């Protein structure tokens, strides 16, 4: 929520946390950051087209109506900022985590895999353009 208040400048409403990966996120774009170290896995931001373009437009102050390099970069940067916040938060609990470079994929009804034996938490967030999801799939080392 802090990222949206300081970088995106659009209102954001969090939904109920969902444990497990069986939620349909209806994503047309997913940007993921790999986690290594004391916690392994990934953090992903999953967006339908309208949400991804709406967030990007708000960040850049532009009208955006299709997934292009600006949209991929913007959602990748949001994933990167979220992962950075998780890293800092867990460092306070003596967990050392390294972050990979964001990877963004586009398509229809995307589903991203992670550690098979790990845990998963998904939080929906709603903006004016619709709902997107932040997911963390992880396992402790």
N, C-alpha and C positions, 0 to 999 in steps of 0.2 A: 504494500500500500504506500509505503514511503517513496518508492521509485516513481509511482504514478503521481504523487503529490509534487515531487520535485523535478521530474524530467518530462512527464507526458502531459500533465496539467488537465486531465479529465477525471471526473468523478468515477470512483471504483467501489463496487459493493462486493465483499467476499461472500461466498456461499458456504455451505456445510462441507466440512472435510470428509473425504471418502477414503477409506482404507482399502487397498486392493486395486487391481488394474482392469477391472471388468466394466468400467464406465465408458459409455460411448461419447467421445469428445467431438465428433463431427469435424475434425480438423482438415483444412486445406493446406496448412502450413504448420510445420513443427520445427522448432529450433531447440537443439539439445546441447548440453555441456557435460562432458564426461568428468567423473570424480575418481580420483585415485588417492591412495594413502590409507589412513585409518578407516575411512569410509569409502567404499567403491560403489559406483553406479552412475546415475545420470540425473540431471535436472532438465526438464523439458517444459517449453511453453507451446501450447497447442491452440491454434486459432482457426476459426472459419475465415473465409475470404473477407467478408465485410468487417470483421473485427480487426484483422491484421491491417487492412487498408485504413480503417478509422484510427487505430492507434498510431500508425505511421504518419498519417496526415496531421494528427494533433502534435506529434513530436516535432515534425519538420515545418509545420505551418503551411502545408500544401494540400491541394486536392489530389487524392490518390484513389484510383478506381480499379487497379489491377495489381497482381503480385509481380513486382519488378525487383531490381537489385536494392532499391531504397527500402522496400518492405522487408526483404530478407535480412538486410543489415539492421534495421530497426528492431525487429523481433529478436534477432540474434543478440543485440546489445541489451535488450531487456532480460533475456535469459542469462547473459553474462553478469548483469548487475544483481540479479536474484542469486545466482551461484556465488558471487562474491560476498553477498550478505550472509549466506549460509556458512561460507568458509570462515568469515570473521566471527560469527556467532558460535560456531563449534570450536574455534581456536580458544575461546574463553573456557571451554570444557576440556582443554588439553587434547584436542583432536587435530592432527595435522592432515590437511586435505590439499591436494593439488588439483587444479582445474585445467581442462583441455580447451582448445579453441572451439567456439560455437560452430555447430554444423546445422544448416537449415535445409529442409527438404520440403518440396511442394507436391501436391497430388490430391486425390479425393479419398476421404475417410481414412486418413493415415493412422497407423498404430505403430508405436515405437517400442521395441523390446528393451529389456534390461536384464540384470542378474536374475536367473531363473529361480534361485532359492532365496532371493532377497525379499524385502518388504517394499510396499508401494503406498504412497499417500498422494491424493489428488485433491486440489482445491479449485473450485470454479470461482471465477471473478466475472462480474457483469459490468459492462460499460454501456453507454447509449447504443452502440452498434451491435451489441449482443454479448454472448458469454464466451470466454476463453478459459483455459485450464492450465494450472501450474502443477507439474507432477515431479515427484522425487522417487526414484527407484534406487534402492541402496541395500548394501549388506556391510556389516562391520567386518573389518579385517581381523 
